[in-house]
Amino acid sequence: MKSIPAVYEDGVFKPTQPVDLPDRCQVDIEVHVRPEGGFTGDNDNGDTEQPHAMGPNAKEFDPSASPIEERIVEIMGDVPPEVWDQVPADLSAQVDHYLYGTPKR
């Protein structure tokens, strides 16, 4: 896989160096957000793969934090029963339909 450094600006990904691709060719983009002043090119091992970057508001791992499933149960407990009654029974199977309006499968 070829890695092309780019900047996202005004709704467009703009390469930060020349790109050897035919005009208007279609590509698949996998986005890895770099910390400010992050990735500069080669790693020590010669690999140009970008290291995993955490977002600007990311926090360091806290081993004393409660497991996420406990936090989810806590949040779900705050939802009134009448709201749960409005959740469609097929929500997990038809999530694209409910989020994006795609036809039901």
Order of alpha helices (4+ residues) and beta strands (2+ residues): beta-beta-alpha-alpha-alpha
